[in-house]
Amino acid sequence: MVVLKSMKSINTELEANQAYVSLASFSERYNKLIPAWLPQATESKLNEFRSIYPLLFKEDGWSIEKHRKRFMDWLVTHYAS
């Protein structure tokens, strides 16, 4: 039974990562998942990223699974401190 419980939580997390959400929800989840030393997502940075890469946004919204890695790579190279 414990194994089934673990599998359920994995599926729930996977579904949450695949879901398309608003910019605000994506920003909040993204900032919780990244290490503290990485630059944080802000609305202006996310909007700039979206305007540069419109083909990544055929669906309406943001997805952790689809956009997190690409946004992180872009953010680190464009907003290094």
Residue pairs with C-beta under 8 A, 6 or more apart in sequence:
16 29
16 64
17 63
17 64
17 65
18 63
18 64
18 65
19 63
20 59
20 60
20 61
20 62
20 63
21 29
21 61
21 62
21 63
22 61
22 62
23 43
23 46
23 47
23 62
24 43
25 62
26 41
26 46
26 61
26 62
26 63
26 64
26 67
27 41
27 42
27 43
27 46
29 64
30 41
30 64
30 68
30 71
31 40
31 41
33 64
33 68
34 40
34 72
38 72
38 75
38 76
39 45
39 75
39 76
39 79
39 80
39 81
41 71
41 75
45 75
45 79
46 62
46 71
49 71
49 74
49 75
50 56
50 57
52 74
53 70
53 74
56 66
56 67
56 70
